[in-house]
Amino acid sequence: MPSMNSNIGNVGRGFAAFLSPPPEGVVRFTVGQPNFRTPDSVVEAAKTALDDGEHGYTRSQGSEEICDTVAEHLTKYGIDADPNDVLISPGCKQALLYAMMTCLNPDDEVILFAPAWPSYDGMLKLIGAIPVHVPVKRENYHPDLEATKAAITPKTKAIIINSPNNPTGAVYLPSEIEELTKIAVENDLWIFDDMIYSDLVYSEHSYVSPATIAGGKERTLTIGGWSKIWAMTGWRLGWITGPSKVMEGVKTCQASAASHVPTFLMGAGALALELENEPKEFYEAFAERRDVFHSLLEDIDGINAPKPEGAFYILADISETGMDDIEFATRALEEARVQVVPGSLMPGGEGLIRMSYGTDLEQIKEGCKRLKEWLQS
Ligand SMILES: Cc1ncc(COP(=O)(O)O)c(C=O)c1O
C-alpha cells in the first residue's frame, strides 16, 4: 500500500468518541447543537428556491445577495467588511480551515486558549502547523495574557480567539480583546476570530471583534456562521471575511475545494440574518437554561463551575469527586445515565467536564437530579 499523509495519524477526532448517540433514556449533555428547529421562513425559502430551479453552479464566493447581507450583518458589531471580501463556506469549520490554509505554512505555531474546541487542533495538525495550548485562568476561563506573551516564539504566526467560547462559556472582556490584539500587532500575528456564538452573551459586556481595534483590521479573519444563533447546524453555512489579499487566497481554497455552498441555500441564509424574533426566542431560552443549569449544579457537592457568560456550555471542575474526568464521564453514563464530555479530550481540560445546554429545561433538570443522586450514593 502506498504511504499516506503523515499528518493524518496525528489528527484526533475531538469529542467524537463521546458524542455517539447514547441508549434510550440517557440525558444527553454532549451535543453542541441547539435543539430548536430552523425558523420556518428560512426552510420555506430553501424549498421555494429548489422549486424555482436554483439547481446549478453559481458564484464561488457566494451570491452577491448573501455576501452583501453578511457584510451588513457584521456592521452590527462594528466590523467594516467589503462584500467583495466576504465568502460563504460550507460551515464555519471549513472557513477556519481556509483561513489556516491561506495564512499558515507547515511548522508555524498557533496559539490556542486551552481548553480549546478540539477541531482547531485537528485542522492545524492537518496542514502541518503546530497548536500551542496556553491554559486559560482556571477561576474564570479567561485568557492569561502573561502566559500568552510567554508562549510566543519566532515561529508563532497566529492566535485563535473564540469568544463566547466553546467549551468554557467565557466571554472575553473588551480589555482582553484589546490586549490580545496588541500582542498580535506587536508580534505581527494573524488573528482568527471565531465569532460563531457572538450573539449568545449573558454577561454585561458583548462580543468584541479584534477587527474593530487599532491594528486589528489588517490581521483579523472574521469567521462565523448560521449553525448556533439561527439553529442551522445541518445546513453547513458559514462566512469569512478579512483583508482583501487574504480573501483572494480564501477564494482560491474554496474554488479548488468546494466550488460553493448549495445554490438553493443562499437566499435562505440571507433571509435568516434578517430575522429578529426567532434568534431572540432562542437566546432567551438559552439564557433561562443557563441560569437553571448553573444553579442546579451549584447544589451538587463535588461539581464546581463558574457561571457561563456566553455560548451554551458549562465547563465544570469535578476533581473534588476524586474521579478524573474520563472516569467521571464513563461512570456518569453507565451509572447516572447522563452523557457528558470529559475535558481531557482537549489539552488543558483535565479534571473538567463539558455540558451543553442545547437541550431543553426538562432534560437539564432531570440530568442534574440524576448526577446529584449518583454522586450522593
Ligand atoms: C467554536 C466553534 N466554532 C465552529 C463550530 C462549527 O461551526 P459550523 O457548524 O458552522 O461548522 C463550532 C461547533 O461546535 C464551535 O463550537
The ligand as a MOL file (V3000), in Angstrom:
LIG
                    3D

  0  0  0     0  0            999 V3000
M  V30 BEGIN CTAB
M  V30 COUNTS 16 16 0 0 0
M  V30 BEGIN ATOM
M  V30 1 C -16.1790 27.2650 18.4490 0
M  V30 2 C -16.8620 26.6290 17.2960 0
M  V30 3 N -16.5570 27.0340 16.0590 0
M  V30 4 C -17.1330 26.4660 14.9780 0
M  V30 5 C -18.0560 25.4520 15.1220 0
M  V30 6 C -18.6390 24.7800 13.8990 0
M  V30 7 O -19.4500 25.6070 13.1880 0
M  V30 8 P -20.1570 25.1140 11.8450 0
M  V30 9 O -21.2750 24.2080 12.2080 0
M  V30 10 O -20.6380 26.3780 11.2150 0
M  V30 11 O -19.1060 24.4530 11.0200 0
M  V30 12 C -18.4020 25.0040 16.3930 0
M  V30 13 C -19.3530 23.8720 16.5690 0
M  V30 14 O -19.4410 23.2290 17.5640 0
M  V30 15 C -17.8080 25.6280 17.5000 0
M  V30 16 O -18.1220 25.2520 18.7450 0
M  V30 END ATOM
M  V30 BEGIN BOND
M  V30 1 1 1 2
M  V30 2 1 2 3
M  V30 3 2 2 15
M  V30 4 2 3 4
M  V30 5 1 4 5
M  V30 6 1 5 6
M  V30 7 2 5 12
M  V30 8 1 6 7
M  V30 9 1 7 8
M  V30 10 2 8 9
M  V30 11 1 8 10
M  V30 12 1 8 11
M  V30 13 1 12 13
M  V30 14 1 12 15
M  V30 15 2 13 14
M  V30 16 1 15 16
M  V30 END BOND
M  V30 END CTAB
M  END
